[in-house]
Amino acid sequence: MKKLMITTALLATLTAVHAQEGRPSKSEMDPAVKEQKQAERIADRTESMIKELGLSQEQATKVRAMNATLGENMRSVKNADLSEEDRKAKMKTLREGYKTELASVLTPEQQKQLKQMREEDRAERKQNMDPAKMEARADERADRLTEEMTQDLGLSADQRTKVEAINGSYAASMAKLQQAGLDESARKERMKAMRQDRDKELKAVLTPEQFSTMMELRKQKHTESKGGYPDMKKPHNE
């Protein structure tokens, strides 16, 4: 249902970094066009949020300004020359500040409705998780990643076979993790540990030069993705 997706979708537009195929990367897209498209998405979802919560004209004016400001601040943080830890901390502070400011604008009834919408959205998304589909998508991601690594690193036939097995196992484990029902903090910690284990396995298969190249390519793609445009191709650690 549309209203159940509004706030989560809005925050995702403002903060998320996701990958999709077949669209230009941030480096290939005109920055002005990218920012315009992002602004349009935020505006559309803001208007839906205003409608579904039944905001007054005064509330709507404040929420439009808040959402636009948050979007600008998020882009500034993502483009800043910060460590990953500092970037996450600043983005968390921005999100918490936004939620506090939003609570000061909404009535208690609207806040309750917003909370219920978020909870129902999370429940609906969890219910709609199809294990078979998630595993199929994981296999596709693993195959695509193996192809990219084969081309980028010049893998031999034997290396490709081993890397394919590592990527397949990693992707399958990630799919299971998404269905595990862990809280956000525990899930991120587990993902970090899984990536580190995967890198250890890859390091044992790749030559020192190939591993160094992989890490450099990962760093480059991460730098490109700082702008947070959702159509970026993910680096080799995803």
Residue pairs with C-beta under 8 A, 6 or more apart in sequence:
1 124
2 48
2 52
3 48
3 52
3 117
4 117
4 120
4 121
4 124
5 121
6 45
6 48
6 49
6 52
6 117
7 49
7 114
7 117
7 118
7 121
8 118
8 121
8 122
9 45
10 42
10 45
10 46
10 49
10 67
11 95
13 38
13 41
13 42
13 45
13 71
14 42
14 67
14 70
14 71
14 74
15 74
15 91
15 95
15 228
16 228
16 230
17 225
17 228
17 229
17 230
17 232
18 230
19 230
19 231
19 232
19 233
19 234
19 238
20 230
20 231
21 144
21 233
23 231
24 231
25 224
25 229
25 231
25 232
25 233
26 34
26 224
26 225
26 227
26 229
26 231
26 232
27 224
29 229
29 231
31 227
34 227
34 229
35 75
38 71
38 75
38 229
39 68
39 71
42 67
42 68
42 71
43 64
46 63
46 64
46 67
49 55
49 63
50 59
50 60
50 63
50 64
52 117
53 106
53 110
53 113
53 114
54 110
55 63
55 106
55 110
59 105
59 106
62 105
63 102
63 105
66 98
66 101
66 102
66 105
70 94
70 95
70 98
73 94
74 91
74 94
74 228
75 227
75 228
77 87
77 90
77 91
77 94
78 87
78 91
78 226
78 227
78 228
79 226
79 227
80 87
80 90
80 226
82 90
87 226
102 114
103 111
106 114
126 181
129 178
129 179
131 175
131 179
134 175
134 178
134 179
135 172
135 175
137 175
138 171
138 172
138 174
138 175
139 168
139 171
139 172
141 171
142 164
142 167
142 168
142 170
142 171
142 172
143 164
143 167
145 167
145 171
145 236
145 238
146 160
146 163
146 164
146 167
148 236
149 155
149 163
149 167
149 214
149 236
150 160
150 163
152 213
152 214
152 217
152 236
153 206
153 210
153 213
153 214
154 210
155 163
155 210
159 205
159 206
159 210
162 205
163 202
163 205
163 206
166 198
166 201
166 202
166 205
170 194
170 195
170 198
173 194
174 191
174 194
177 187
177 190
177 191
177 194
180 187
180 190
182 190
195 237
198 237
199 237
202 211
202 214
203 211
206 214
214 236
217 235
217 236
218 235
218 236
218 237
221 232
221 233
221 234
221 235
221 236
222 235
224 232
225 232
225 234
225 235
